[in-house]
Amino acid sequence: MKIETLKQILKKKAVNEKFAVLTNLSNGKSEIFKLGTPLSKNFINFKNEIENYYNLKKNGIINNTEIFIEIYFKPVDVIIVGAVHITQYL
């Protein structure tokens, strides 16, 4: 991964922006993906699969490809209120 891509990832994580990192495992090329942004020639042929994984918030290698997708979404904040016997199972 190029240092510029890593810097972009850190900036986006700092402001809780939704995005994905696409990596072609066969050649090591990476890029950041957001819905509505164009894909580079390394990933354009897999646009539908990438968007499907993104919408499902699913990480992994896209079937029958060498493309790894890692989704970055702001985690859900959970507040648990209640007595011990209620919350112990949570």
Summary of the structure (lengths in Angstrom):
residues: 90
radius of gyration: 16.8
end to end distance: 38.1
largest distance: 55.3
contacts: 196
relative contact order: 0.18
helix: 32%
strand: 20%
